[in-house]
Amino acid sequence: MTDSGKELVDAGAAVAHSDAIENPGFQPEHKRVADLDPQRAKGAERGIAALFIASIVFTILAAVAYNIFPIVEGDPQSIRLNNMFVGLGIAFGLLAIGVGAVHWAKALMHGHDLVEERHGTRGTEETRTRAVEIFKEANAESGWTRRKLVRNTMIGAMVATPIPAIALFRDLAPAGSPQEVLNHTMWKAGVRLTRDPNGTPIKASEVTIGSAFHVIPENLLEVEEGFLDEKAKAAVLLMRLNPSDLKEAADRKDWSYDGIVAYSKICTHVGCPVALYEQQTHHLLCPCHQSQFDVTEHCKVIFGPAARPLPQLPIAVDAEGYLIAQSDFLEPVGPSYWERAL
């Protein structure tokens, strides 16, 4: 670079430096009414606590409304009332928490500006000590430990929030003992295996090696009330393997017919439908959590979170060649956790 060029660069840098905008700093903090008047601050604190208490009340009312306005099958009006009152209770409960939290931040917490300089992920001991001090300052500024009324009512509101969900989900549990409900299905001796959903009976000769059928009991189509509940328990997968591939226990050799086996379609993990059959490996796969069952060995668990094999339905053939059940399942169908005492 020539001397004249260097002089131009230096001159430009000097001009740029002289035109640089100085850091104006922060504007003076605007004091709020609650900062200037302790009585107004106390009133704001009571108002915030009232919002959190209102949240608790609305949340409890949502759970109460779920029982006062039950859903009656075949009555659309009951569904509308249930949804409306439960929804309003949950909505106002969550809204009160949100408004209370925002009001707390706006009215009582310090609103001064600050700058946080960037630094490495792991700071020095001095930086870490300063971080602890910042947390203490934040506690003092927010009033978390000092404003016990606000803190405790907010904690109460948040603890109460799941109450409607508990009421709703508890109602999904089977009436009475789950073990008793899930230990019996519509399968019984002589009931034909039929195709799902049309109810066409299945002949053993129609089930070829490698095929899989979604099966329901023949008498299921006669059910008018609770059809889906009964179907959920009785759904079965029917498959045919080469008889030489089956590794059957001595006490279960007569549960199959010429390589045809039938197993509950309900996964023993959380009850998802097991519907994916791998013809080459003879594995059944649950698409929800990837539990895998080996059809050749009584559907024992070979992978995934399922705790026990799929229950097997003992089958036979009637005089007309149709597949029939020998009995009901000899163990509870569905998730294993239902077997635990409540």
RAKA-V466578 format. One record per residue. RES is the residue in one small letter. SS is DSSP state (@ for helix, = for strand, . for the rest). PHI is phi as a letter, one per 30 degrees, with the letter a starting at -180 (999 if undefined). PSI is psi in whole degrees, -180 to 180 (NA if undefined). Layout:
((RES/SS/PHI/PSI) (RES/SS/PHI/PSI))
This chain:
((m/./999/136) (t/./d/164) (d/@/d/-39) (s/@/d/-37) (g/@/d/-40) (k/@/d/-39) (e/@/d/-37) (l/@/d/-40) (v/@/d/-46) (d/@/d/-39) (a/@/d/-39) (g/@/d/-40) (a/@/d/-39) (a/@/d/-40) (v/@/d/-44) (a/@/d/-41) (h/@/d/-40) (s/@/d/-26) (d/@/c/-3) (a/./d/140) (i/./d/128) (e/./d/149) (n/./d/116) (p/./d/-12) (g/./i/-171) (f/./d/150) (q/./d/151) (p/./e/140) (e/./d/133) (h/./d/115) (k/./d/132) (r/./d/168) (v/@/e/-41) (a/@/d/-25) (d/@/d/-29) (l/@/c/-27) (d/./b/108) (p/@/e/-32) (q/@/d/-41) (r/@/d/-35) (a/@/d/-40) (k/@/d/-38) (g/@/d/-40) (a/@/d/-39) (e/@/d/-43) (r/@/d/-38) (g/@/d/-41) (i/@/d/-44) (a/@/d/-38) (a/@/d/-38) (l/@/d/-42) (f/@/d/-38) (i/@/d/-40) (a/@/d/-37) (s/@/d/-43) (i/@/d/-44) (v/@/d/-48) (f/@/d/-38) (t/@/d/-44) (i/@/d/-39) (l/@/d/-33) (a/@/d/-43) (a/@/d/-38) (v/@/d/-43) (a/@/d/-32) (y/@/d/-31) (n/@/c/-30) (i/@/d/-36) (f/./c/72) (p/./d/155) (i/./d/123) (v/./c/125) (e/./e/130) (g/./i/2) (d/./c/96) (p/@/e/-32) (q/@/d/-38) (s/@/d/-35) (i/@/d/-43) (r/@/d/-46) (l/@/d/-44) (n/@/d/-50) (n/@/d/-41) (m/@/d/-52) (f/@/d/-39) (v/@/d/-43) (g/@/d/-41) (l/@/d/-42) (g/@/d/-46) (i/@/d/-43) (a/@/d/-48) (f/@/d/-32) (g/@/d/-46) (l/@/d/-38) (l/@/d/-42) (a/@/d/-38) (i/@/d/-46) (g/@/d/-47) (v/@/d/-41) (g/@/d/-42) (a/@/d/-42) (v/@/d/-42) (h/@/d/-39) (w/@/d/-48) (a/@/d/-39) (k/@/d/-37) (a/@/c/-32) (l/./c/-30) (m/./d/150) (h/./d/142) (g/./c/22) (h/./d/153) (d/./d/157) (l/./a/162) (v/./b/132) (e/./c/111) (e/./d/144) (r/./d/146) (h/./a/178) (g/./d/164) (t/./d/-41) (r/./c/114) (g/./d/175) (t/./d/171) (e/@/d/-36) (e/@/d/-41) (t/@/d/-42) (r/@/d/-38) (t/@/d/-40) (r/@/d/-35) (a/@/d/-41) (v/@/d/-41) (e/@/d/-38) (i/@/d/-41) (f/@/d/-40) (k/@/d/-40) (e/@/d/-41) (a/@/d/-38) (n/@/d/-42) (a/@/d/-41) (e/@/d/-37) (s/@/d/-23) (g/./i/25) (w/./e/-48) (t/./d/-25) (r/./d/-40) (r/./c/78) (k/@/d/-35) (l/@/d/-48) (v/@/d/-47) (r/@/d/-48) (n/@/d/-39) (t/@/d/-35) (m/@/d/-43) (i/@/d/-42) (g/@/d/-41) (a/@/d/-41) (m/@/d/-36) (v/@/d/-35) (a/@/d/-21) (t/./e/-42) (p/./d/-4) (i/@/e/-48) (p/@/e/-38) (a/@/d/-40) (i/@/d/-42) (a/@/d/-43) (l/@/d/-47) (f/@/d/-33) (r/@/d/-31) (d/./d/-14) (l/./d/-16) (a/./d/148) (p/./d/145) (a/./d/137) (g/./i/-157) (s/./d/123) (p/@/e/-34) (q/@/d/-43) (e/@/d/-40) (v/@/d/-43) (l/@/d/-5) (n/./d/-8) (h/./b/132) (t/./b/-173) (m/./d/-3) (w/./d/137) (k/./a/172) (a/./e/129) (g/./j/-9) (v/./d/129) (r/=/d/148) (l/=/d/127) (t/=/b/160) (r/=/d/141) (d/./c/125) (p/./c/0) (n/./d/-11) (g/./i/23) (t/./d/124) (p/=/d/150) (i/./c/125) (k/=/d/149) (a/@/d/-33) (s/@/d/-18) (e/@/d/-14) (v/./c/103) (t/./d/160) (i/./d/129) (g/./j/-8) (s/./d/162) (a/=/b/137) (f/=/b/139) (h/=/d/124) (v/=/b/145) (i/=/b/158) (p/=/d/147) (e/@/d/-36) (n/@/d/-4) (l/@/d/-36) (l/@/d/-13) (e/@/d/-10) (v/./d/131) (e/./c/-44) (e/./c/128) (g/./i/27) (f/@/e/-49) (l/@/d/-36) (d/@/d/-44) (e/@/d/-38) (k/@/d/-39) (a/@/d/-31) (k/@/d/-32) (a/@/c/-6) (a/./e/137) (v/=/b/149) (l/=/c/129) (l/=/c/129) (m/=/b/156) (r/=/b/127) (l/./c/168) (n/./d/126) (p/@/e/-30) (s/@/d/-17) (d/@/d/-17) (l/./d/135) (k/./c/80) (e/./c/142) (a/./d/154) (a/@/e/-36) (d/@/d/3) (r/@/b/10) (k/@/d/-29) (d/@/c/12) (w/@/d/-14) (s/./c/171) (y/=/b/110) (d/./h/45) (g/./i/-4) (i/=/c/126) (v/=/b/153) (a/=/b/131) (y/=/b/153) (s/=/e/140) (k/./d/-6) (i/=/c/119) (c/./d/141) (t/./d/7) (h/./d/-76) (v/./b/14) (g/./j/15) (c/./d/157) (p/=/d/124) (v/=/d/109) (a/=/b/1) (l/=/c/114) (y/=/c/122) (e/=/c/109) (q/./d/-39) (q/./d/-39) (t/./c/-13) (h/./i/38) (h/=/c/143) (l/=/c/135) (l/=/c/131) (c/=/d/121) (p/./d/-15) (c/./d/-51) (h/./b/19) (q/./i/28) (s/./d/141) (q/=/b/142) (f/=/b/140) (d/=/c/110) (v/@/d/-28) (t/@/d/-21) (e/@/b/61) (h/./h/36) (c/./h/42) (k/=/d/154) (v/=/d/126) (i/=/c/-9) (f/=/a/148) (g/./j/-177) (p/./d/-8) (a/./e/141) (a/./c/-19) (r/./a/164) (p/./d/162) (l/./d/136) (p/./d/139) (q/=/c/139) (l/./c/117) (p/./d/130) (i/=/b/163) (a/=/a/-170) (v/=/b/136) (d/./d/-175) (a/./d/-22) (e/./c/2) (g/./i/6) (y/=/d/146) (l/=/d/134) (i/=/b/161) (a/=/d/142) (q/./d/-28) (s/./a/-175) (d/./d/174) (f/./e/146) (l/./c/10) (e/./a/162) (p/./d/142) (v/./d/164) (g/./i/-166) (p/./e/144) (s/@/d/-26) (y/@/d/-17) (w/@/d/-18) (e/@/d/-12) (r/./d/147) (a/./d/137) (l/./d/NA))
